[in-house]
């Protein structure tokens, strides 16, 4: 009988201890969004030639790439901002002509840090021998700073939400008990703002060839706050 009483007492004590350890809290998700105007652009271009000789298409590619690299230097692009992405030569069989054909590809990426030169620069690339444009990605030179701002905004948003919940219950928010980032700060997403073609009274005008727009940088955090 004494043993049963002791076990019951211990069980009640453990439950009481666990009840005391429960901390009133509120968990929320905070979101931070920062909009940024890009100040540089990454241009991915390619030279592609096709022919019946592997040496021929390679030579044609080499000549074009040489012109392109010299052109980038003439435009003040640093060597560190020009990168070869890949080089390949493929041998393909043409069932119609019953002959083999060779296709040579060389891709390079160029970081242009002066957006005012974009139109002139891309035209010069085409004149130098580029015959493929694989992609244009607008970027920011201060991306880490904007990532930090997005994270700070996300935490502030989480605290605001927690205070709103607590206020309804007649409570206040205390210190943060835990915080975790949901995944990582998202890659900047472009928002394109197309400009209307500007025309003068005599119907002549200039047409915009590029819409820079904005990049949206997002961060998301889970935060648990103590309730008082």
C-alpha positions in Angstrom: 0.0 0.0 0.0 2.8 2.4 0.9 4.5 1.5 -2.4 1.3 2.5 -4.3 1.1 5.8 -2.4 4.7 6.6 -3.2 4.3 5.9 -6.9 1.1 8.0 -7.0 2.9 10.8 -5.3 5.8 10.7 -7.7 3.5 10.6 -10.7 1.6 13.7 -9.4 4.9 15.5 -8.7 6.2 14.8 -12.3 3.0 16.1 -13.8 3.2 19.2 -11.7 6.8 19.8 -12.7 5.9 19.4 -16.4 3.1 21.9 -16.0 5.4 24.4 -14.4 7.9 24.0 -17.4 5.3 24.9 -20.0 6.0 28.5 -21.2 3.1 30.5 -22.8 4.2 31.4 -26.3 3.1 32.4 -29.8 4.6 31.2 -33.0 4.4 33.3 -36.2 5.8 33.4 -39.7 7.3 36.7 -40.8 7.9 37.8 -44.3 10.3 40.5 -45.6 10.3 41.9 -49.1 12.8 44.4 -50.6 12.4 45.8 -54.0 15.7 46.7 -55.8 16.5 48.5 -59.1 19.2 46.4 -60.8 22.5 48.1 -61.6 24.2 45.4 -63.7 23.3 42.7 -66.1 24.7 39.2 -66.8 24.5 38.4 -70.5 24.9 34.8 -71.7 25.8 34.5 -75.3 26.9 31.8 -77.7 28.7 31.2 -80.9 27.4 28.3 -83.0 28.6 27.0 -86.3 27.7 24.0 -88.4 29.6 22.3 -91.2 31.0 19.1 -92.6 34.4 19.4 -91.0 35.1 19.5 -87.3 38.2 21.6 -87.8 36.3 24.0 -89.9 33.5 24.7 -87.4 36.1 24.9 -84.6 38.1 27.5 -86.5 35.0 29.5 -87.3 34.1 29.5 -83.6 37.6 30.4 -82.5 37.7 33.4 -84.9 34.3 34.7 -83.7 35.2 34.3 -80.0 38.5 36.0 -80.5 36.6 39.0 -81.9 34.1 39.0 -79.1 36.8 38.9 -76.4 38.7 41.8 -78.0 35.4 43.7 -78.3 34.6 43.3 -74.6 38.1 44.6 -73.7 37.5 47.6 -76.0 34.3 48.3 -74.1 36.2 48.3 -70.8 34.9 45.0 -69.5 37.3 43.4 -67.0 38.6 39.9 -67.8 37.2 38.7 -64.5 33.7 39.7 -65.7 34.0 37.5 -68.8 33.7 33.7 -68.3 33.6 30.7 -70.7 30.7 28.6 -69.7 31.3 25.6 -72.0 32.9 24.5 -75.3 31.7 21.5 -77.3 31.7 19.9 -80.8 28.9 17.4 -81.7 28.9 15.0 -84.6 25.4 14.5 -86.0 24.3 12.2 -88.8 21.9 13.8 -91.4 19.6 11.0 -92.7 18.5 13.1 -95.6 21.9 13.9 -97.1 23.5 10.7 -95.7 26.4 12.7 -94.3 27.8 13.6 -91.0 27.7 17.2 -89.8 29.6 18.9 -87.0 28.1 21.6 -84.7 30.5 23.6 -82.6 29.3 25.6 -79.6 31.0 28.0 -77.3 29.2 29.9 -74.6 30.4 32.8 -72.5 28.8 35.0 -69.9 29.6 38.7 -69.6 28.8 40.9 -66.6 28.0 44.4 -67.8 28.2 46.8 -64.9 27.0 49.9 -66.8 23.4 49.5 -67.9 23.5 52.6 -70.0 25.8 50.7 -72.4 23.4 47.7 -72.8 22.0 48.5 -76.2 25.3 49.5 -77.8 27.1 46.6 -76.2 24.7 43.9 -77.3 24.7 45.2 -80.8 28.5 45.1 -80.8 28.4 41.5 -79.7 26.2 40.5 -82.6 28.5 42.3 -85.0 31.5 40.6 -83.5 30.2 37.2 -84.3 27.7 36.2 -81.6 24.7 34.4 -83.1 22.9 33.2 -80.0 21.7 35.1 -76.9 20.9 32.5 -74.3 19.8 34.8 -71.5 19.8 38.2 -69.9 19.7 38.4 -66.1 19.5 41.7 -64.2 21.4 41.8 -60.9 22.4 44.1 -58.1 26.0 44.7 -57.0 24.9 45.1 -53.4 22.8 41.9 -53.1 24.1 40.8 -49.7 23.1 44.1 -48.2 19.5 43.7 -49.6 19.4 40.1 -48.4 20.1 41.4 -44.9 17.4 44.1 -45.2 14.9 41.4 -46.3 15.8 39.3 -43.2 15.4 42.2 -40.8 12.1 43.1 -42.4 10.9 39.5 -41.9 11.8 39.5 -38.2 10.0 42.9 -37.7 7.0 41.5 -39.5 7.0 38.4 -37.2 7.1 40.6 -34.1 4.2 42.8 -35.4 2.1 39.7 -36.0 2.9 38.3 -32.6 1.9 41.6 -30.9 -1.4 41.6 -32.7 -2.2 38.1 -31.5 -1.1 38.9 -28.0 -3.0 42.2 -27.9 -6.3 40.5 -28.6 -5.7 38.2 -25.7 -4.8 41.0 -23.4 -1.2 39.9 -23.2 2.2 41.2 -24.3 5.1 39.8 -26.2 8.3 38.9 -24.4 11.6 37.7 -25.6 12.1 35.4 -28.7 12.4 31.8 -27.7 13.4 30.5 -31.1 13.9 31.8 -34.6 14.6 29.9 -37.9 14.8 30.9 -41.5 12.5 29.1 -43.8 14.8 27.8 -46.5 17.1 30.7 -47.6 16.6 34.2 -48.9 15.0 33.7 -52.3 16.8 34.5 -55.5 15.8 38.0 -56.8 12.8 37.8 -59.0 12.5 40.4 -61.8 9.4 42.5 -62.2 9.4 44.0 -65.6 7.9 47.4 -66.2 7.4 48.0 -69.9 7.8 51.6 -70.9 5.3 53.0 -73.4 6.8 54.2 -76.7 7.3 57.9 -76.5 6.1 59.8 -79.4 6.3 63.5 -80.1 3.6 65.7 -81.7 4.8 64.9 -85.2 4.4 61.2 -84.5 8.2 60.6 -84.5 9.7 59.2 -81.3 12.1 56.7 -79.7 11.3 53.1 -78.7 12.6 51.6 -75.5 14.5 48.3 -76.2 14.9 47.2 -72.6 12.7 47.1 -69.5 14.9 47.0 -66.4 12.1 47.0 -63.9 12.8 45.8 -60.3 14.0 42.8 -58.5 12.1 41.4 -55.5 14.1 39.9 -52.7 12.1 37.8 -50.2 12.9 36.3 -46.8 10.8 34.2 -44.5 11.3 33.3 -40.8 9.6 31.3 -38.1 9.7 33.0 -34.7 8.4 31.9 -31.3 7.9 34.6 -28.7 7.2 34.3 -25.0 3.8 35.6 -23.9 3.4 37.6 -20.8 
